[in-house]
Amino acid sequence: MQMQQQAGIFKQLNNQEVKNFNHYDYKDWSEFRLGENRNTITPKEFQLVCDLHAKYYDHNFYKPCTCSPKTINKWIKDLNTIWDRGVLASGN
């Protein structure tokens, strides 16, 4: 199966996407996951979630309303799925 590499994301030609963080994003997300308080996130962490989700899920950057944690929690879960796959191997 033929694959194309674009910004840390492998896109299979059958329209399925297999995503991996690049080295820098993997490091940032690892630090986020090791944070002390997992019930709240800092403004800097909120920014990171928004930046990475827009980048890896190919949508325009925006910050969801903080009145409900539903969207940001889903985004964190989405990004954890990518993190679980590991970092994008160099030279692929």
Buried (B, 14 or more C-beta within 10 A) or exposed (E): EEEEEEEBBBBEEEEEEEBBBBEEBBEBBEEBEEEEEEEEBEEEBBEBBBBBBBBBBEEEEEBBEEEEBEBBEEBBEBBEEBBEEEBBEEEE
